Amino acid sequence: SNNVVLPKVAIDYRFNPNVLIYGSIARGYKNGGFSSLPNTPDAAAFDPERSWTYEIGTKTNWLDDRLLANLAFFYTRVRDYQAIDFVPPNISSITNAESANLWGFEVEVKAQPATGFNLNAGFGYTNARYDRYTNAVGVNFNGNRLSNTPEFTYNLGAQYRSPNGFFSRVELQGFGTTFFEETNRAKQKPFGLVNARIGYEFDNFGIYLFGNNLFDKTYFTSSFKSNFAGERFFGSVGEGRTIGVQVTTQF
């Protein structure tokens, strides 16, 4: 059992009706626990993960709220970061890296050039690395990138909703290089996915034909290197092209 206090302090100031700036400081926490391996309690235990996140940014709106632009910068310092420690031949368990740092920024823009027609774009960059981490067998990972954290993400979208109920949307989602384990050998290179949706909305109902990953891009959501197979890597493939029909209601 654990007890923890998680404070958050935020302040904002509005220069005028169109421009607001803000800053915040918040503490984060993730429970400790026990890995399934190794099989002794002392060796299997891992400590809670604690962090402090600092963020500053601005939110703006223009042209009677037809154009919104937001920008944010963040920095997170993590103590006892919970990492997956891989011990040959094929044993993995959760362990604690002494510290890790994450910093980056996010940009978001939304526009309504005409009634019913909306555009959106966003870009985020994250530099997430181990500050101090040596695993159980003495391998040093200082400076390596954290697992499952894309270096950047982006999105572009266009949407139209007509007064007579017709709806359409197309979007592009992009992801930067993503590493899957602490050695930074297993990784997914940058890729993008195109999704689309058309439909008709009436009263409180909507019916849509949608397609995700329209170009059937092959990408991996996880990967690891097996010591039983030389230099070969294994992994899980992300969802391929998906076509479907969706019916929604609101009440």
C-alpha positions, 0 to 999 in steps of 0.5 A: 500500500502507498500514500501520496500527495499529488499537488498541482499549481496553475496560473493563467493571464489573459492579455485580451479576449484573444490571447491567454498565457498559462503555466503549471506545475504538477506532480505525477505518481505511478504505483510500484509492484511486483514482476512475475519474474524473478520468483523471489519477492525482493528481486521481483519488487519495483518502486513507485515512479514519481515525476514533476511536470512543468508546462507553459503555453498560450491559447489564442483565438481570432476572427470571431473564434474561426481561427484558434492557435495554441502552443505549449512547452513542457518538461518532465523529470522522472525519478525511479522510472519504471522500465522493462529490463530484458535479461538473456535469454528471454526473461523480462521484468519491470525495474527502476531506472534512477531518472529520466527526462522528457521535454518538448512542445506541441502546436495546434491550429484549428480554422473554420474558413466557411460555415460547416467546413473545418480544418485542423493541424497539429505537431508535437515533438518529444525528447524522452531519454534515460538520464541515469539507468544501468540494468541488472547485468551492468549495461548502461543506457544513459542517454538512450531514448525511452521506449514507446515514445514517438519522437514526433507526432502530427495530424492534418484533417479536413471536415465538412458538415452540410446543413442538410446532414451530409458529413465527410472527413479525411485525416492524416496521422503521423508518427516519428521514430519509436523505439521498443526497448532500452537498447534502442535497436528495435524500432519503428521508422516514421510513418503516416496513416490516412483515415476517412469517413463519410455519412449522413446525420439526421435528428439524433442519429448518424450513419457513416462509412469509414476507412482506417489506414486506407493505404494499408500501411504496415507498421509495428506496435512492439518489437524485441530481439530474441537471443534464440534467433540470432539477429532476428527481431520479432514484433506485433503488426499494427492494424491494417486497412479497415473498412466498416459502417458505424451507426450512432445516436445521442439522447 
